[in-house]
Amino acid sequence: MDELERSYNEALERQADPAVYNDHREAAAVGRRLKELEGPYKLAQAWRQARADLDAARADAELAEMVPDYEAEVARLEEELKLSLVERDPADEKDVIVEIRGGEGGEEAKLWAGDLARMLQRYAERHGFKWEEMEDGVYAVKGDGAYSVFKYEGGTHRVQRVPVTESQGRIHTSTATVAVMPEAEDVDVDVDEKDLKIDVFRSSGPGGQSVNTTDSAVRITHLPTGIVVAMQDERSQLQNRDKAMRVLRARLFEAERERQQAEQAAARSAQVGRGERAEKIRTYNFPQDRVTDHRVGVNARLEDVLGGDLDEFTEALTADERRRALGQ
């Protein structure tokens, strides 16, 4: 408690410092730190007050009947406080690169991938994030704390419904995969130009027709890892190269994170919900108008979820992750 309160008051003082106020980057960092500490700080104050109320009730015979209620409140606040103090993922505040691909199910899987993209776009908009399509199936999500919200969407999303192409009304099961990666900044990933093989070629549209007459499309191969990123949506070669590098950095950053997490998991003999993505994280059952998140056993109305209301899942998954972290 003492360390939490010291950090919070220190952040308040820094926010009031004119030197910090005039440095936009520093001011933003301090603002994020205050926002991060504010919830635990308020819980700590409430916990201290509840403890004082409990001690007073125990010392006053007239308040003796209130002791069980005060004890329950202290226990509740203590549990919330512990969860709020779990160390956050350093990537939580980062922007996000999202890749959505059709899985099993042929054409229906591709249609389902498109539906998932629209769902996640609505989810982003509900949180005030900016959604940007970088190429077919690849999107950027920008906003404070975007990764902390979107990271739970990574994995295999299974759908059970009657496809529009099904003439006999049979229910099919299809899947689409979602990869969620923190968007890396230059300081996060050191990419040596000597490790890159960059090819330029003419962009092509549907049916192989040329979109333009210049070699504006870009393909970047990271030779040490074999990761390949191609981008052709923009008319400028420079813009396509910039987008391709953003995706490449995100993939390299995520690959390194997964490597480190796998090492940590092996060292303690168990994952804590941050390692490899589950084969099936969620099922969208159209006939039953129900979506089930298999990681936390939470159900929600299909219409609400497809409309971008994923907060119930996110809150349950965040709490579950924190409980797992406390159990390390």
C-alpha positions in Angstrom: 0.0 0.0 0.0 2.8 2.4 0.9 4.6 1.8 -2.4 1.3 2.2 -4.4 0.5 5.5 -2.7 4.0 6.8 -3.1 4.0 6.0 -6.8 0.6 7.6 -7.3 1.6 10.9 -5.5 4.9 11.0 -7.4 3.0 10.7 -10.7 0.6 13.5 -9.6 3.6 15.7 -8.8 5.2 15.0 -12.1 2.0 15.8 -14.0 2.0 19.2 -12.3 5.6 19.9 -13.3 5.8 22.6 -16.0 8.7 20.8 -17.7 6.6 17.6 -18.0 3.5 19.5 -19.1 5.4 21.1 -22.0 6.8 17.8 -23.2 3.9 16.1 -25.0 5.5 12.7 -25.0 6.5 12.8 -21.3 3.1 14.3 -20.4 1.3 11.4 -22.2 3.5 8.8 -20.4 2.7 10.4 -17.0 -1.0 10.5 -17.9 -1.0 6.8 -18.8 0.9 6.0 -15.5 -1.7 8.0 -13.5 -4.5 6.2 -15.3 -2.9 2.9 -14.5 -2.5 3.7 -10.8 -5.8 5.5 -10.2 -8.0 2.4 -9.9 -5.7 0.5 -7.4 -5.1 3.8 -5.5 -8.9 4.3 -5.0 -9.3 0.7 -4.0 -6.5 1.1 -1.4 -8.2 4.1 0.1 -11.5 2.2 0.3 -9.7 -0.8 1.8 -8.0 1.3 4.5 -11.4 3.0 5.4 -13.1 -0.4 5.5 -10.4 -1.7 7.9 -10.9 1.4 10.1 -14.6 0.8 10.2 -14.1 -2.8 11.1 -11.8 -2.0 13.9 -14.2 0.6 15.2 -17.1 -1.9 15.1 -15.1 -4.5 17.0 -14.3 -2.0 19.7 -17.9 -0.8 20.1 -20.4 -3.2 21.6 -23.3 -1.3 20.0 -21.8 -2.0 16.5 -21.0 -5.6 17.1 -23.8 -6.8 14.8 -22.2 -4.9 12.0 -18.8 -6.7 12.3 -19.7 -9.6 9.8 -20.7 -7.0 7.2 -17.5 -5.0 7.6 -15.4 -8.2 7.5 -17.1 -9.2 4.2 -16.4 -5.7 2.8 -12.8 -5.8 3.8 -12.3 -9.3 2.2 -14.0 -8.1 -1.0 -11.9 -5.0 -1.3 -8.8 -6.9 -0.5 -9.4 -9.4 -3.3 -10.1 -6.6 -5.8 -7.0 -4.8 -4.7 -4.8 -7.8 -5.2 -6.2 -8.3 -8.7 -5.6 -4.7 -9.6 -2.0 -4.8 -8.4 -1.0 -7.7 -10.8 1.7 -6.6 -13.1 0.3 -5.5 -16.4 1.6 -6.8 -19.8 4.1 -4.2 -21.0 2.4 -4.4 -24.5 -1.0 -3.5 -23.2 -0.9 0.1 -24.1 0.3 -0.5 -27.7 -1.6 -0.3 -31.0 -2.5 -3.5 -32.7 -2.1 -5.4 -35.9 -5.0 -7.9 -36.5 -4.9 -10.6 -39.2 -8.1 -12.5 -39.9 -8.1 -15.5 -42.2 -10.6 -18.1 -43.2 -9.9 -21.6 -41.7 -11.8 -24.8 -42.3 -15.0 -24.6 -44.3 -14.0 -23.3 -47.8 -16.0 -20.4 -49.1 -18.1 -20.2 -45.9 -14.9 -19.8 -43.8 -14.0 -16.8 -45.9 -17.4 -15.3 -45.4 -17.1 -15.9 -41.7 -13.7 -14.2 -41.7 -15.4 -11.1 -43.2 -18.1 -11.2 -40.5 -15.4 -11.4 -37.8 -13.7 -8.4 -39.3 -16.9 -6.3 -39.1 -17.5 -7.5 -35.6 -14.0 -6.4 -34.5 -14.3 -3.1 -36.3 -17.5 -2.4 -34.3 -15.7 -3.4 -31.2 -12.9 -1.0 -31.9 -15.3 1.8 -32.6 -17.2 1.2 -29.4 -13.9 1.9 -27.5 -13.0 4.9 -29.6 -10.2 3.2 -31.4 -9.3 3.9 -35.0 -9.7 1.0 -37.4 -7.5 0.9 -40.6 -7.6 -1.7 -43.3 -4.0 -2.3 -44.4 -4.7 -5.0 -46.9 -7.2 -7.8 -47.4 -7.6 -9.5 -44.0 -5.0 -7.3 -42.2 -6.0 -4.3 -40.1 -4.4 -1.8 -37.7 -6.2 -0.7 -34.5 -4.9 2.5 -33.0 -5.8 3.8 -29.5 -4.7 4.0 -25.9 -4.7 0.4 -24.5 -5.8 -1.2 -27.8 -3.7 -4.4 -27.2 -5.1 -4.8 -23.7 -8.6 -5.0 -25.2 -7.9 -6.9 -28.4 -5.4 -9.5 -27.2 -8.1 -11.9 -26.1 -9.5 -12.2 -29.6 -6.5 -14.1 -30.9 -7.3 -17.7 -31.7 -9.7 -19.9 -33.6 -13.3 -18.6 -33.9 -15.8 -21.4 -34.7 -19.2 -20.7 -36.3 -22.2 -23.0 -36.5 -24.9 -21.8 -39.0 -26.6 -22.5 -42.3 -24.4 -21.0 -45.1 -26.0 -18.8 -47.7 -24.7 -21.3 -50.2 -26.5 -24.2 -48.5 -29.7 -25.2 -50.4 -31.0 -27.9 -48.0 -30.8 -25.9 -44.8 -28.1 -27.9 -43.1 -26.0 -26.4 -40.4 -22.3 -26.3 -41.2 -19.3 -25.7 -38.8 -16.6 -23.5 -40.1 -13.7 -21.6 -38.6 -11.6 -18.4 -39.0 -8.4 -17.5 -37.3 -7.5 -14.2 -35.7 -3.9 -13.2 -34.9 -3.5 -10.2 -32.7 -0.1 -8.6 -32.4 1.1 -5.5 -30.6 2.3 -3.0 -33.2 6.1 -2.6 -32.6 7.8 0.7 -32.7 11.4 1.2 -34.0 12.7 1.0 -30.5 11.0 -2.3 -29.9 12.4 -4.2 -32.8 15.8 -3.7 -34.3 15.5 -4.6 -38.0 18.8 -4.6 -39.9 18.3 -3.6 -43.5 20.9 -6.3 -44.5 18.4 -8.9 -43.2 15.7 -7.7 -45.7 15.1 -8.8 -49.2 12.8 -6.3 -50.8 11.0 -7.0 -54.1 8.8 -4.6 -56.1 6.2 -5.7 -58.6 3.1 -4.4 -60.3 0.0 -4.4 -58.3 -2.8 -6.6 -59.6 -6.6 -6.4 -59.0 -9.3 -9.1 -59.4 -8.7 -11.4 -62.3 -5.1 -10.4 -62.5 -5.8 -7.0 -64.1 -3.2 -4.4 -63.3 -4.3 -1.7 -60.8 -1.7 0.7 -62.1 1.1 0.8 -64.5 4.0 1.2 -62.0 5.8 -1.3 -59.9 4.2 0.0 -56.6 3.6 -3.3 -54.8 6.2 -4.4 -52.3 7.2 -7.7 -50.9 9.6 -7.8 -47.9 11.3 -11.0 -46.8 13.0 -11.1 -43.4 15.8 -13.5 -44.2 16.7 -14.7 -40.6 13.1 -15.8 -39.9 11.7 -16.3 -43.3 8.7 -14.0 -42.5 7.3 -12.5 -45.7 5.0 -9.5 -45.9 3.5 -8.2 -49.2 1.5 -5.0 -49.6 -0.1 -3.6 -52.7 -3.1 -1.6 -51.6 -1.5 1.8 -52.0 -0.5 3.4 -55.3 2.8 4.6 -53.9 5.7 2.2 -53.5 6.8 4.1 -50.4 3.4 3.8 -48.7 3.3 0.1 -49.4 6.8 -0.3 -48.1 5.9 1.6 -44.9 2.8 -0.6 -44.3 4.7 -3.8 -45.0 7.4 -2.7 -42.5 4.7 -2.1 -39.8 3.3 -5.6 -40.3 6.8 -7.1 -40.3 7.8 -5.4 -37.1 4.6 -6.5 -35.4 5.2 -10.1 -36.5 8.8 -10.1 -35.3 7.8 -8.5 -32.0 5.1 -11.1 -31.4 7.4 -14.0 -32.4 9.9 -12.8 -29.8 7.2 -12.4 -27.2 6.0 -15.9 -27.8 9.5 -17.3 -27.7 10.1 -15.6 -24.3 6.7 -16.8 -23.0 7.3 -20.4 -24.1 10.7 -20.3 -22.2 9.0 -19.0 -19.1 6.2 -21.5 -19.3 8.7 -24.4 -19.7 10.6 -23.1 -16.7 7.6 -23.2 -14.4 5.9 -26.2 -16.1 2.6 -24.5 -16.8 1.2 -21.8 -19.0 -0.8 -19.0 -17.4 -3.0 -18.1 -20.3 -0.5 -16.1 -22.2 1.2 -18.7 -24.4 0.1 -20.5 -27.5 -3.4 -19.6 -28.7 -6.1 -22.1 -28.0 -7.4 -24.2 -30.9 -10.9 -23.0 -30.4 -11.5 -20.0 -28.2 -15.1 -19.2 -29.0 -18.2 -20.7 -30.7 -20.8 -18.6 -32.4 -24.0 -20.7 -32.6 -26.5 -19.0 -34.9 -29.5 -21.5 -34.4 -29.3 -21.0 -30.7 -28.5 -17.2 -30.8 -25.6 -17.8 -28.5 -21.9 -17.2 -28.3 -19.7 -19.2 -25.9 -16.2 -18.3 -24.8 -14.7 -21.6 -23.9 -11.8 -20.1 -21.9 -14.0 -18.7 -19.2 -17.4 -20.4 -19.9 -19.2 -17.1 -20.5 -22.2 -17.0 -22.8 -23.7 -13.9 -24.6 -26.4 -13.1 -27.2 -25.1 -13.6 -30.7 -26.7 -10.4 -32.0 -25.0 -8.3 -29.3 -21.6 -9.9 -29.9 -21.7 -9.5 -33.7 -22.6 -5.9 -33.1 -19.3 -5.4 -31.3 -20.4 -5.8 -27.7 -17.5 -8.0 -26.4 -16.9 -6.3 -23.1 -18.5 -9.1 -21.1 -15.9 -11.6 -22.5 -13.0 -9.1 -22.1 -13.8 -8.4 -18.5 -14.1 -12.1 -17.6 -10.8 -12.9 -19.5 -9.0 -10.0 -17.9 -10.0 -11.1 -14.4 -9.1 -14.7 -15.2 -5.7 -13.7 -16.4 -5.0 -11.7 -13.2 -6.1 -14.6 -11.0 -3.8 -16.9 -12.9 -1.0 -14.4 -12.4 -1.6 -14.3 -8.7 -1.4 -18.1 -8.6 2.1 -18.2 -10.1 
